[in-house]
Amino acid sequence: MATLRDLRRKIAAVKKTQQITKAMNMVAAAKLRGAQARMESFRPYAQSFANMLGNLSRGVDPEIHPFFQRAPIVEKVALVLMTADRGLCGSFNVNLINAGVKFMREKEAEGIGVSLTCVGRKGRDFFRRRKVEITHSYVDLWNKFDYSHAVTVGRDVMGEFLTGQVQEVYMIHAMFINVAIQRPRLVKLLPISPEETAEEAVGALEYIFEPPVEQFLELLLPKYVNTLVYHGFLENSASEHAARMTAMDNASNNCAEMIGQLTLVMNKARQAAITKELMDIVGGAEALKG
């Protein structure tokens, strides 16, 4: 049985851990407010952009731009996997990595190779330890969040697609549902497919282009891909902070429960020690009387 000194040391250590988890919970909550505000303000823009491009792409010839063209045979695809740079956020990174592993195994079962791009240290380290070839990796992007990072990632995967190294491009990021729920989401970036929208039931919209449609799409389509990547960045960032806040809150509650259990054990041990001392005193007094 542990001594009173050991129990006091354990209680003190758990209390210090609880202070750390509470502080991390507050930091994550503060960061979540900003990340959630950016994400929620960007969602309508991303959705409107997708709807507009869905309507537009139905009215043009797919041969007009490489981003619309489907390869007759898919031999290799690119996957952009987003994870966090740090841990202590529950099962957030594990869920994203598992989604990436599942996607890669499904493609390999179909005889399709996968070019992996990792955004975040946790995903990169996981696949690097398993000797998986990583085409591109980006770390330390979440602290200094900027649209230029999304442009860099988008430019690299678009380059692979345009040069024919891959025939399709996918992205996996966390989708922010609420503070308690964040789910991995698979998004197809390239080739771009006309999306089914509510406006299709009424009739396709007609556009008059100025400048010509080829020049217009040359500028618009890369921006669309960058917008999808940036949206993934925002969703993933908000999901990470929410997952860390929830994990640290659970850790603080577990610390409080552990402190209560250790205190109970310490009180029992102290009571047993006092009882033993009293019995020794009484026994000594009885011996003196005899």
Secondary structure by P-SEA (a helix, b strand, c coil): cccaaaaaaaaaaaaaaaaaaaaaaaaaaaaaaaaaaaaaaaaaaaaaaaaaaaaaaaaccccccccccccccccbbbbbbbbbccccccaaaaaaaaaaaaaaaaaaaacbbbbbbbccaaaaaaaaaaccccccccccccccccaaaaaaaaaaaaaaaaaccccbbbbbbbbbccccbbbbbbbbccccccccccccccbbbbbbbcccaaaaaaacaaaaaaaaaaaaaaaaaaaaaaaaaaaaaaaaaaaaaaaaaaaaaaaaaaaaaaaaaaaaaaaaaaaaac
